[in-house]
Amino acid sequence: MIPYWEEELETLPRKKLEDLQADRLRNTIARAMQSEHYRKLYESKGISPDSIKSIEDIQKLPFTTKQDLRDNFPYGLLATPKKDCVRLHSSSGTTGTPTVIFHNQHDLDSWANLVARSLYSTGIRDTDVFQNMSGYGLFTGGLGFQYGIERLGALSIPAAAGNSIRQIKLMRDYGTTAAHAIPSYLGYLFEVFESEGLDPKKDTQLKHMIIGAEPHTDDTRKRIEELFGVKAFNSFGLSEMNGPGVAFECEHQTGLHVWEDAFVAEIVNPQTLEPVPDGEIGELVMTTLDRQSMPVIRYRTRDLTRFIPVKCPCGRTHRMIDRITGRSDDMFIIKGCNVFPMQIEGVLMKIPEVGNDYRITLETINKNDIISVEVEMKKGTFKGDLEELNKLARRITHDIRDEILVKPEVKLVENNSLPKSAGKAVRVFDNRIKS
């Protein structure tokens, strides 16, 4: 079993790391061809492990999509006997056939190592008390972090999502020093601290916050750091690649290190599917290199990011990606302009008077498409001064229009008045009349 920190592996020279990837990719193809889906696909295209001479040859392989996973539900991509599998994780399936990933014991051990390695890279150690405020069950964030925390050796508090009063009590009773939660929940949690007359900077021992599971801007991260008095680290994962532990910021926060001994990351143009130059934003494509039960090869994540073409001061040689700027399928078109919700969040989080939540609604009124943005205010903002509130609404309208080139209708609402969810935040409601 690989320990969670192996300096030689994490600082391998690029040539050795790429040779390791090519060797593991050949093994992954051989294993994947034990599944019905990849066997039929690769045999039809004359692909075999010998097709890979170097890691660049991965571009010879066809892409895998979410629809492929759905079409082969439940066992069509399983590469080991079902009796060897010990766990599955699945999407909810509320909008159709769920996507499901199977793991054997090797896969779970490998995943735990990756998460432990990720946490270690942020400065978390076995002396920390780690509170996991993530949903357990089929959602990967709960158990993924849980096993990583235990592999690292830190004291774990499996708090799960929600029940904010209890979260605060756990933090204070046990001296929580590190925690994991989705960014949108942390804004709400801070408001609960305030309602209880508490300040997380003074009334807890928090030092590290791991945030992820939903795209967020750097301004959102900075706000979380200011509210909680912590250093907040961005994490990236997706269930098709295990879950958390795919890419993580280290203490230097110069980008998210992709653990390239376990994954191959590519960034392609979403339209042409050709590789884009380093530094250019495109769609992230991922391949597993150390999963046995259900390898997934060249998976189109729909997540948009870029490779960061600099070396990290930490000395790790694994490539870095930037924070996820959104998803190609999150984009909406309004009045001929392409808009990502993150653009609007980026504007809002720079404004001190704005609270921690917002909601975007798209509607058709008199045959015209309209975008409206409801924005929560911080408690006590202007104390009902209508003139100041109108001035702020005009400022927000102007700033959003400058960013997305469409004038929104901005409505300022009271603090904590928008619906909240313990899961990923739903930011966009498209109620337009479809032609």
VOTIBA-370664 format. One record per residue (C-alpha): residue in three letters; x, y, z. Coordinates in steps of 0.05 Angstrom, whole numbers, padded with zeros to 5 digits, always signed. Layout:
ALAXYZ/...
***
This chain:
MET+00000+00000+00000/ILE+00028+00068-00019/PRO+00034+00115+00041/TYR-00004+00180+00038/TRP+00060+00219+00032/GLU+00114+00192-00014/GLU+00162+00247-00034/GLU+00196+00207-00088/LEU+00129+00195-00124/GLU+00103+00265-00117/THR+00168+00297-00141/LEU+00184+00249-00197/PRO+00218+00283-00257/ARG+00168+00295-00312/LYS+00197+00242-00359/LYS+00193+00188-00306/LEU+00124+00209-00286/GLU+00099+00207-00358/ASP+00132+00138-00368/LEU+00095+00115-00306/GLN+00030+00142-00334/ALA+00040+00107-00400/ASP+00054+00041-00366/ARG-00007+00048-00321/LEU-00050+00068-00381/ARG-00031+00004-00418/ASN-00051-00035-00356/THR-00115+00005-00351/ILE-00134-00010-00423/ALA-00122-00084-00413/ARG-00165-00083-00351/ALA-00219-00040-00382/MET-00226-00090-00439/GLN-00252-00140-00388/SER-00316-00097-00388/GLU-00369-00106-00441/HIS-00369-00033-00462/TYR-00294-00022-00472/ARG-00283-00091-00502/LYS-00333-00079-00558/LEU-00311-00007-00568/TYR-00236-00020-00571/GLU-00241-00083-00612/SER-00283-00046-00664/LYS-00229+00007-00670/GLY-00169-00040-00667/ILE-00145-00012-00600/SER-00103-00053-00552/PRO-00053-00038-00496/ASP+00002-00039-00548/SER-00030+00022-00580/ILE+00002+00064-00525/LYS+00076+00078-00536/SER+00077+00143-00496/ILE+00026+00181-00456/GLU+00012+00226-00516/ASP-00020+00165-00550/ILE-00079+00172-00503/GLN-00107+00218-00557/LYS-00118+00156-00601/LEU-00171+00132-00553/PRO-00245+00151-00559/PHE-00278+00193-00506/THR-00325+00167-00452/THR-00387+00208-00435/LYS-00438+00209-00380/GLN-00487+00180-00431/ASP-00440+00120-00440/LEU-00445+00107-00365/ARG-00521+00112-00368/ASP-00527+00068-00429/ASN-00486+00014-00394/PHE-00523+00018-00327/PRO-00512-00017-00282/TYR-00456-00067-00297/GLY-00434-00055-00369/LEU-00369-00020-00350/LEU-00351-00068-00293/ALA-00282-00098-00306/THR-00280-00146-00247/PRO-00329-00198-00221/LYS-00385-00165-00183/LYS-00368-00208-00122/ASP-00301-00172-00117/CYS-00335-00104-00110/VAL-00345-00077-00040/ARG-00378-00010-00051/LEU-00414+00032-00103/HIS-00428+00106-00108/SER-00482+00133-00151/SER-00515+00197-00174/SER-00586+00208-00150/GLY-00617+00191-00217/THR-00672+00242-00206/THR-00666+00266-00278/GLY-00658+00197-00310/THR-00615+00135-00305/PRO-00563+00145-00250/THR-00488+00140-00262/VAL-00455+00089-00218/ILE-00383+00073-00201/PHE-00360+00008-00169/HIS-00298-00002-00124/ASN-00261-00063-00099/GLN-00217-00060-00037/HIS-00155-00038-00077/ASP-00195+00020-00105/LEU-00218+00043-00037/ASP-00147+00038-00009/SER-00119+00078-00067/TRP-00174+00130-00060/ALA-00161+00137+00015/ASN-00087+00148+00001/LEU-00102+00203-00050/VAL-00148+00240-00002/ALA-00097+00233+00055/ARG-00042+00258+00009/SER-00086+00317-00011/LEU-00100+00336+00061/TYR-00027+00329+00080/SER-00008+00376+00023/THR-00050+00431+00055/GLY-00013+00425+00121/ILE-00064+00381+00158/ARG-00031+00330+00203/ASP-00049+00271+00248/THR-00052+00320+00307/ASP-00112+00356+00277/VAL-00186+00347+00293/PHE-00223+00343+00226/GLN-00298+00356+00221/ASN-00329+00330+00157/MET-00392+00370+00142/SER-00408+00332+00078/GLY-00464+00285+00059/TYR-00450+00212+00070/GLY-00483+00154+00033/LEU-00482+00152-00043/PHE-00451+00221-00047/THR-00375+00212-00050/GLY-00356+00272-00006/GLY-00374+00240+00060/LEU-00340+00172+00056/GLY-00285+00197+00010/PHE-00260+00247+00061/GLN-00276+00201+00119/TYR-00228+00146+00097/GLY-00175+00197+00077/ILE-00178+00230+00145/GLU-00170+00163+00179/ARG-00112+00144+00133/LEU-00078+00209+00151/GLY-00089+00192+00225/ALA-00126+00255+00245/LEU-00184+00251+00294/SER-00247+00251+00251/ILE-00315+00278+00267/PRO-00364+00249+00216/ALA-00414+00305+00226/ALA-00448+00298+00158/ALA-00486+00356+00126/GLY-00534+00405+00157/ASN-00557+00414+00230/SER-00516+00478+00238/ILE-00527+00487+00313/ARG-00499+00417+00323/GLN-00440+00431+00276/ILE-00421+00491+00319/LYS-00427+00451+00383/LEU-00383+00396+00355/MET-00331+00447+00335/ARG-00330+00478+00404/ASP-00335+00414+00445/TYR-00279+00376+00409/GLY-00234+00433+00387/THR-00242+00424+00312/THR-00181+00451+00276/ALA-00198+00431+00204/ALA-00264+00421+00168/HIS-00293+00405+00100/ALA-00357+00434+00071/ILE-00386+00462+00007/PRO-00376+00538-00001/SER-00449+00557-00004/TYR-00463+00523+00063/LEU-00407+00559+00098/GLY-00439+00627+00085/TYR-00502+00602+00119/LEU-00463+00570+00176/PHE-00429+00636+00191/GLU-00497+00669+00197/VAL-00517+00615+00248/PHE-00454+00631+00287/GLU-00476+00704+00289/SER-00547+00687+00310/GLU-00518+00648+00368/GLY-00475+00707+00389/LEU-00411+00671+00369/ASP-00351+00688+00326/PRO-00316+00628+00293/LYS-00250+00667+00295/LYS-00254+00674+00370/ASP-00299+00617+00393/THR-00268+00559+00354/GLN-00199+00532+00340/LEU-00209+00527+00265/LYS-00147+00537+00223/HIS-00160+00498+00158/MET-00222+00495+00115/ILE-00228+00449+00055/ILE-00279+00473+00004/GLY-00303+00442-00060/ALA-00360+00402-00093/GLU-00387+00464-00128/PRO-00352+00517-00170/HIS-00335+00580-00133/THR-00294+00643-00145/ASP-00230+00663-00110/ASP-00269+00720-00079/THR-00316+00669-00047/ARG-00255+00633-00019/LYS-00227+00699+00008/ARG-00294+00714+00040/ILE-00295+00646+00075/GLU-00224+00658+00100/GLU-00244+00726+00128/LEU-00308+00701+00160/PHE-00278+00640+00195/GLY-00206+00663+00205/VAL-00179+00603+00167/LYS-00137+00585+00107/ALA-00186+00556+00057/PHE-00162+00505+00006/ASN-00196+00489-00060/SER-00207+00415-00076/PHE-00232+00382-00139/GLY-00262+00314-00151/LEU-00318+00279-00187/SER-00351+00213-00174/GLU-00331+00184-00241/MET-00258+00192-00219/ASN-00273+00168-00147/GLY-00295+00233-00116/PRO-00251+00280-00074/GLY-00176+00272-00080/VAL-00168+00282-00156/ALA-00135+00350-00151/PHE-00118+00393-00090/GLU-00084+00458-00071/CYS-00022+00452-00030/GLU+00000+00503+00023/HIS+00024+00551-00031/GLN-00045+00554-00065/THR-00015+00566-00134/GLY-00063+00516-00167/LEU-00093+00447-00157/HIS-00043+00390-00164/VAL-00072+00333-00205/TRP-00046+00268-00176/GLU-00018+00243-00242/ASP+00005+00176-00217/ALA-00070+00160-00210/PHE-00101+00202-00266/VAL-00087+00230-00335/ALA-00114+00300-00344/GLU-00126+00331-00412/ILE-00157+00398-00431/VAL-00192+00402-00498/ASN-00234+00451-00537/PRO-00306+00430-00522/GLN-00326+00440-00595/THR-00267+00412-00634/LEU-00244+00363-00578/GLU-00172+00381-00596/PRO-00121+00396-00541/VAL-00115+00470-00522/PRO-00048+00504-00506/ASP-00027+00509-00433/GLY-00060+00569-00400/GLU-00121+00567-00445/ILE-00189+00548-00415/GLY-00222+00485-00442/GLU-00259+00423-00420/LEU-00225+00376-00371/VAL-00219+00304-00394/MET-00198+00252-00342/THR-00173+00180-00343/THR-00165+00133-00283/LEU-00097+00098-00277/ASP-00104+00060-00211/ARG-00176+00036-00208/GLN-00190-00038-00219/SER-00264-00051-00215/MET-00287+00004-00262/PRO-00233+00041-00300/VAL-00259+00102-00339/ILE-00219+00126-00398/ARG-00219+00197-00428/TYR-00282+00219-00391/ARG-00311+00285-00413/THR-00324+00320-00346/ARG-00356+00383-00376/ASP-00316+00422-00324/LEU-00279+00483-00352/THR-00209+00499-00328/ARG-00137+00508-00354/PHE-00068+00480-00340/ILE-00026+00529-00300/PRO+00042+00530-00336/VAL+00086+00546-00276/LYS+00124+00504-00225/CYS+00097+00503-00154/PRO+00145+00524-00099/CYS+00127+00461-00061/GLY+00170+00420-00109/ARG+00115+00373-00132/THR+00121+00358-00206/HIS+00048+00338-00218/ARG+00014+00388-00264/MET-00033+00440-00236/ILE-00102+00460-00260/ASP-00137+00525-00243/ARG-00202+00528-00203/ILE-00262+00504-00242/THR-00293+00565-00276/GLY-00359+00530-00290/ARG-00386+00474-00332/SER-00397+00475-00406/ASP-00469+00453-00394/ASP-00479+00506-00340/MET-00474+00562-00391/PHE-00539+00596-00411/ILE-00552+00644-00469/ILE-00590+00708-00455/LYS-00602+00760-00509/GLY-00548+00727-00551/CYS-00494+00729-00497/ASN-00462+00668-00467/VAL-00464+00672-00391/PHE-00435+00629-00335/PRO-00464+00636-00264/MET-00393+00643-00238/GLN-00387+00709-00274/ILE-00444+00738-00234/GLU-00418+00708-00169/GLY-00351+00740-00183/VAL-00384+00808-00186/LEU-00426+00798-00123/MET-00371+00772-00078/LYS-00330+00835-00089/ILE-00385+00878-00059/PRO-00378+00885+00017/GLU-00452+00897+00030/VAL-00473+00832-00005/GLY-00487+00771+00037/ASN-00470+00699+00020/ASP-00526+00677-00026/TYR-00559+00695-00091/ARG-00607+00667-00142/ILE-00611+00676-00218/THR-00679+00670-00253/LEU-00690+00670-00328/GLU-00761+00685-00352/THR-00798+00703-00415/ILE-00840+00766-00408/ASN-00877+00796-00468/LYS-00836+00750-00513/ASN-00771+00778-00486/ASP-00721+00738-00444/ILE-00706+00771-00377/ILE-00652+00756-00327/SER-00664+00774-00254/VAL-00616+00767-00196/GLU-00639+00763-00124/VAL-00582+00783-00078/GLU-00581+00772-00003/MET-00555+00830+00038/LYS-00512+00826+00100/LYS-00549+00835+00165/GLY-00565+00908+00181/THR-00544+00934+00113/PHE-00565+01008+00112/LYS-00619+00991+00164/GLY-00676+01002+00116/ASP-00648+01065+00083/LEU-00686+01061+00018/GLU-00643+01111-00019/GLU-00578+01074-00001/LEU-00609+01007-00020/ASN-00631+01034-00088/LYS-00561+01062-00099/LEU-00531+00994-00083/ALA-00580+00958-00130/ARG-00560+01006-00186/ARG-00487+00993-00173/ILE-00496+00917-00175/THR-00537+00923-00238/HIS-00483+00964-00271/ASP-00427+00917-00250/ILE-00463+00855-00273/ARG-00480+00887-00340/ASP-00407+00904-00350/GLU-00389+00832-00337/ILE-00442+00794-00378/LEU-00462+00849-00427/VAL-00536+00841-00409/LYS-00573+00886-00361/PRO-00605+00845-00304/GLU-00662+00862-00259/VAL-00631+00864-00189/LYS-00672+00852-00127/LEU-00641+00861-00059/VAL-00670+00813-00008/GLU-00662+00804+00067/ASN-00606+00763+00096/ASN-00620+00688+00097/SER-00686+00696+00059/LEU-00669+00652-00001/PRO-00680+00577+00003/LYS-00620+00538+00030/SER-00597+00468+00016/ALA-00547+00423+00053/GLY-00526+00397-00015/LYS-00498+00434-00075/ALA-00529+00502-00084/VAL-00578+00512-00142/ARG-00563+00581-00170/VAL-00601+00584-00236/PHE-00675+00574-00249/ASP-00691+00576-00323/ASN-00766+00588-00330/ARG-00764+00615-00400/ILE-00817+00593-00451/LYS-00784+00543-00497/SER-00799+00557-00570/
***
